[in-house]
Amino acid sequence: MGFTRELLLWGSENKWLENQAGRRSFMRKAVQRFMPGEDIDAAVDAVGALSEKGISRTILTQLGENVTEAAEADAVADHYRDVLGRIGEGGLDADISLKPTQLGIDLDFESVYARYKDLVQRADELGRLVAVDMESTAYADPTLELYRRLRADHSNVVLCLQAYLHRTKDDLASLLPLSPTIRLVKGAYKEPHDLAIRRKSDVDANFLELADTLLEAVGKGNGSRAFFGTHDPRMVVEVNKRAEAAGLPKDSYEFQMLYGIQRELQTRLAGDGYLMRVLISYGESWYPWYMRRLAERPANVWFLLKNIF
Ligand code: FDA
């Protein structure tokens, strides 16, 4: 993985840079490419605009991570209760996705569990899903524990797993008896070299191996579900090929992509009858998230530079 990626990921954790970025209008303008706005109204407008393009499935997520006070985590949970209200009122085909550190996992596990559980229950009444994002490896064990406990009582909860970690194969194997719903991604954080797979081609190979395991679980018809969170056209082709070979229909698994990324591929997949869900992020705390997007595709740094000049 290249030096530019490492540098951008280092920058994503730098508070001084974050402070500077928030004051720069060119940064705010560049972020709009991946984010319709800073509040829920902008996100709900984007749901409508996507629907007009044939993509009616979405996921809403308010940006923010590593809250340092319980009151902040409670405010985040309140916000998502309102979002679920908006989803219910509008009859939107929208799920929600939340980071454990946004609900206070740095502070106290039981409170985080209680906040998720309340949201999962409310979402269940609306027939919607709540996804637990996976953050850096420091949080992997408590995040898995969180998922296991939520999954014990509810089927409408999703866990994100990252193909760049050596441990994920074992984590997935340990979750399969729960008939889990997994969103498989490659992984977006700066990780120690001994924990993460270094070469991109090896990460891709692991992604496909994990995809095979997930598709096999889906094929058993025991309630396991597979979501593939990737913009990589090669992963999309491979997943479809493997699903077809296993005799799985197009609507037995789902692709998920971020708002603004690979828009044509999103529309094409939805038009071809695949399940395509777009994750719409919004909020004021966009800096670390945006830097991780740049790290995924350093070519986007040029887009940022064009906005400066
Ligand atoms: P990768 O970065 O390997 O690039 C492969 C190819 O995909 C590129 O050559 C290009 O063709 C295309 N591509 C990728 N990014 C592009 C871009 N920005 N613009 C245009 N083309 C692009 N991560 C995590 O650690 N925890 C989480 O909880 C989540 N959650 C999550 C949810 C959803 C819905 C998605 C889509 C992604 C995440 N991620 C995540 C992020 C994920 O780990 C990963 O960093 C990104 O999806 C980038 O990896 P890809 O597989 O998309 O392609």
Residues whose N, C-alpha, C, O or C-beta is under 5 A from the ligand:
A	BS01	FDA	D133 M134 E135 C160 Q162 V185 K186 G187 A188 Y189 G229 T230 H231 D232 P233 Q256 M257 L258 I261 Q262 L279 R293 E296 R297
